[in-house]
Each structure stands twice: as C-alpha cells, then as structure tokens.
Amino acid sequence: MAVKHTPTGIVHSGYKGGSTGCGTDTTKEKDHWVNTNDTITCAKNGCK
C-alpha cells in the first residue's frame, strides 16, 4: 500500500492512519494524506 502527502505530492510506503516506511506519522494532519496505488516516490530509507 502507498500513501500520498497531498501538499508535496510525495508518495510513501505505508497507509493513512499509521506511519510511512520512513517513519512519518500520518495521523497528524490527517487531511494531508490519501491512500493511493501510485508508485512510491519517497527516496528516504524505509520507503524505497
């Protein structure tokens, strides 16, 4: 599963309501995150 940060357009591994592969908490600013099937674009350790 992938989750997209809408203000930046960066797609992370993970899901809305949890945390991303690189450790970002998606429960903060919930309206900034959407689940997606897009290709992961985050280059940080844990997402790529």
Secondary structure, 3 states (H helix, E strand, C coil): CEEEECCCCEEEECCCCCECCCCCECCCCHHHEEEECCCCCCCCCCCC
